[in-house]
């Protein structure tokens, strides 16, 4: 058999020369990259988990805040209704006092004698409407007509004094009137 010279066997083994092979180098690079990606993924998972737990905590607090807001709104409505009922009560008492004063003034005006048959200063003549109404209903007067001297004319209608307009509402509040007539004020932020 013919002999084939293969060459020097020592040159074929790269381990003997001290240089690693290309396959081993690529293997180390791939393993290092996989380790780096795994580390980054684990760090991202930890931060994501922390972020999700913080988000759940904030959502729970917001739900509690909504319930708190409803409780505060209910208490404000209660206080508002209380003030409105007090104002209505005071208004009715004040109106009753004004009516009593008006009645007292009318009684004083009727009981004070007028000297010389002259009209009192500041008192207006009865309106024609009252006279015509009395003239139209003679049977209510017991058969006497309005032109006869025994008929007493009705007093002049009372004039209401226009009260001063209320002050302008604050620009910090919005006035809301409900269909049932209740008025609410809401703070504007």
C-alpha positions in Angstrom: 0.0 0.0 0.0 1.2 3.3 -0.8 1.9 5.6 2.1 0.3 9.0 2.3 2.1 11.7 4.1 -0.4 13.4 6.3 1.9 16.0 7.7 2.8 17.0 11.1 0.3 15.8 13.7 1.2 18.5 16.2 -0.1 21.3 14.0 -3.6 19.9 13.9 -4.3 20.1 17.6 -5.0 23.8 18.4 -5.1 23.1 22.2 -1.5 22.5 22.1 -0.8 26.0 20.6 -3.0 27.8 23.4 -5.7 29.3 21.0 -9.3 28.3 21.7 -11.4 27.2 18.8 -14.0 29.4 17.1 -16.8 27.1 18.2 -15.9 27.5 21.9 -15.7 31.3 21.5 -19.1 31.4 19.9 -20.5 29.2 22.6 -19.1 31.5 25.3 -20.6 34.6 23.6 -24.0 32.9 23.2 -24.0 31.8 26.8 -23.0 35.3 28.1 -25.7 36.9 25.9 -28.4 34.5 27.2 -27.3 35.1 30.8 -27.5 38.9 30.2 -31.0 38.7 28.6 -32.2 36.5 31.5 -30.9 39.0 34.0 -32.6 41.9 32.2 -35.8 40.0 32.0 -35.8 39.2 35.7 -35.1 42.8 36.6 -38.0 43.9 34.3 -40.3 41.4 35.9 -39.5 42.6 39.4 -40.1 46.2 38.4 -43.3 45.3 36.6 -44.6 43.3 39.6 -43.8 46.3 41.9 -45.6 48.7 39.5 -48.6 46.4 39.3 -48.8 46.2 43.1 -48.5 50.0 43.4 -51.3 50.4 40.8 -53.6 48.0 42.7 -52.9 50.0 45.9 -53.7 53.3 44.2 -56.9 51.9 42.7 -58.0 50.7 46.1 -57.3 54.2 47.5 -59.3 55.8 44.7 -62.3 53.5 45.4 -62.1 54.6 49.1 -61.9 58.2 48.0 -65.1 57.8 45.9 -67.0 56.4 48.9 -65.6 59.3 51.1 -66.7 61.8 48.5 -70.3 60.3 48.6 -70.4 60.5 52.4 -69.2 64.2 52.3 -71.8 65.0 49.6 -74.6 63.4 51.7 -73.5 65.4 54.7 -73.4 68.6 52.7 -76.9 67.9 51.4 -78.1 67.3 55.0 -76.5 70.6 56.1 -77.9 72.4 53.1 -81.4 71.1 53.7 -81.1 72.1 57.4 -80.1 75.6 56.5 -82.9 75.9 53.9 -85.5 74.7 56.3 -84.3 77.2 58.9 -84.4 80.0 56.4 -87.9 79.0 55.3 -89.0 79.0 59.0 -87.4 82.4 59.6 -89.0 83.7 56.4 -92.4 82.5 57.4 -92.0 84.0 60.9 -90.8 87.3 59.4 -93.7 87.3 56.9 -96.1 86.7 59.8 -94.5 89.6 61.8 -94.9 91.9 58.7 -98.5 90.9 58.4 -99.1 91.7 62.0 -97.5 95.0 61.7 -99.5 95.8 58.5 -102.7 94.8 60.3 -101.8 97.0 63.3 -101.1 99.9 61.0 -104.4 99.4 59.3 -106.2 99.3 62.6 -104.5 102.5 63.8 -105.4 104.2 60.5 -109.1 103.2 61.0 -109.3 104.2 64.7 -107.6 107.6 64.5 -110.1 110.4 64.0 -109.5 112.7 61.1 -109.9 116.3 62.1 -112.2 118.4 60.0 -113.0 115.6 57.6 -109.7 116.1 55.8 -107.8 113.1 54.5 -104.8 112.1 56.5 -101.5 113.1 54.9 -99.8 110.2 53.2 -103.0 108.2 52.8 -104.2 107.7 49.3 -107.8 107.7 48.2 -109.4 104.3 47.8 -109.1 103.0 44.3 -112.0 102.9 41.8 -111.6 99.2 41.5 -112.8 98.7 45.2 -115.7 101.1 44.6 -116.8 99.4 41.4 -116.5 96.0 43.0 -118.7 97.1 45.9 -121.2 98.7 43.4 -121.5 95.5 41.5 -122.4 93.5 44.6 -125.2 95.4 46.3 -126.9 92.3 47.7 -123.7 91.6 49.7 -124.1 95.0 51.4 -127.6 94.3 52.6 -129.4 96.1 49.7 -127.4 99.3 50.0 -125.6 100.6 46.9 -122.1 101.9 46.8 -123.2 105.4 46.2 -125.2 105.6 49.5 -123.5 107.1 52.5 -123.8 104.0 54.7 -121.4 102.1 52.6 -117.8 101.8 53.8 -115.2 101.8 51.0 -112.5 99.2 51.0 -109.0 100.4 52.0 -106.4 101.0 49.3 -104.4 98.0 48.3 -101.1 97.7 50.1 -98.0 98.4 48.2 -95.0 96.2 48.7 -91.7 97.8 49.2 -89.2 96.3 46.9 -86.4 94.9 48.9 -82.8 95.4 47.9 -81.6 92.8 45.5 -79.4 90.1 47.1 -75.6 90.4 46.6 -74.1 88.8 43.6 -73.0 85.2 44.3 -69.4 84.5 44.8 -67.5 83.4 41.7 -66.1 80.5 43.7 -69.5 78.8 43.8 -72.0 77.7 41.1 -75.7 78.0 41.9 -77.8 74.9 40.9 -81.6 75.0 41.2 -83.3 71.6 41.3 -86.8 71.1 39.7 -88.3 70.8 43.1 -87.2 74.4 44.0 -84.2 73.5 46.2 -81.1 75.6 45.5 -77.6 74.1 45.9 -74.2 75.7 45.7 -71.2 73.8 44.4 -67.7 75.0 44.9 -65.8 75.5 41.7 -62.1 74.6 41.8 
